[in-house]
C-alpha cells in the first residue's frame, strides 16, 4: 500500500547540512499497523511526513497504492493526502471551535454540505466515545479526550491510512492504553492502515504487527514485533527493549539472564514457580512487564546464583516452559 524507495531528506542552512533521513526503504502493507521506533532525533517524524509529502524528500520515491506521489501534480497529491489522516502528540485542535466543529473542519475544506458533515461528525463522535462532549471546547477536555477528538477529525474524510506521530507521548499510561485500544478497533473495524511513530517499545508491543527501528536517519532493523522484541539485533533496539542499565546496574555480569515474555498467561507465576522447582533464589534486577488482555508482555532481568548446577536447573526450566531467554548478549 505504501512503499518508500531510498528516501533521503536533507535540511540545509547557511552553515551546515543535516541529513534527517538517509536512504530509507520500507513497505507498509494494507490493513496492518506498522511501527517506526527510535530515540529522539532519529528521523522518525521527518520520515512519516515524507509519506504524505508534507516534507518533500530530497531523493527517493514515495508510492501510495502503486501511484508515485513524489512526481504527482498538485491535484493528485491533494487527493492522496485526503486519504491519509494524521494525528499528533500535541493534538493541534482549534481552540475556538467545539469538538463537533473541530471534526467538521476538514469536511468544510472539502466543501461538504453542512448537514452531511454534521452527520458524519456525529458518527465519528460515537466511534471514539465522545458523544457527550460534542459541544465542549478543547480547553474543557482531558488529554485523552483531546486525542480522541483529533482521531475523529483525522477520520473525517474516510482515509485509508492513519499516520500517528507520537500520538500517545503526552498521555499517562492508562490513557495511552485506551487510545491504543481505540486505534486497534479502528484498524479492525474500518480496515484503516495505521503507521505509528514512537520512542516507546511498550506502545509498539501492544498494537503493531511489524516494526522498523530507526537511528540517525537510518533503518537499523525491521521485522515482526515479536521477532524484534525477542531477538534485537541492533544496539538501538536493545537499548529500547532491555531494562534500563541504571535500574539493572552498570555491570553486565555473567550470571545475568534476560527473560522475554511474549504472550504467556499473566496468571502464571513464572518466577515463583522457577524458584520452587529449581530450589534456588534469583535476584530480580529490572523488569518492565505489562498485562495486556490477560497475557504477559515485556521482560525481566534476573541474577542467578554462582553455583553452575543451579544455573543449569534455571536454564532447563526456562527451556522446558518455552520461555525465551538470553545471557551474555546471546539468544538462547
Secondary structure, DSSP 8 states (H G I E B T S, - for coil): -EEEEEEEEEEE-SS-EEEEEEEEEEEE-TT-EEEEE--TTSSHHHHHHHHTTSS--SEEEEEETTEESTT--HHHHHHHHHTEEEEETT----TTSBHHHHHHHHHHHTT--HHHHHHHHHHHHHHTT-GGGTT-BGGGS-HHHHHHHHHHHHTTT--SEEEEESTTTTS-HHHHHHHHHHHHHHHHHH--EEEEEES-HHHHHHH-SEEEEEETTEEEEEEEHHHHHHS--SHHHHHHHS--HHHH-S---TTEEEEEEEEEETTS-HHHHHHHHHT---EEEEEEEEEETTEEEEEEEEE--S-HHHHHHHHHHHHHTT-EEEETTEE-
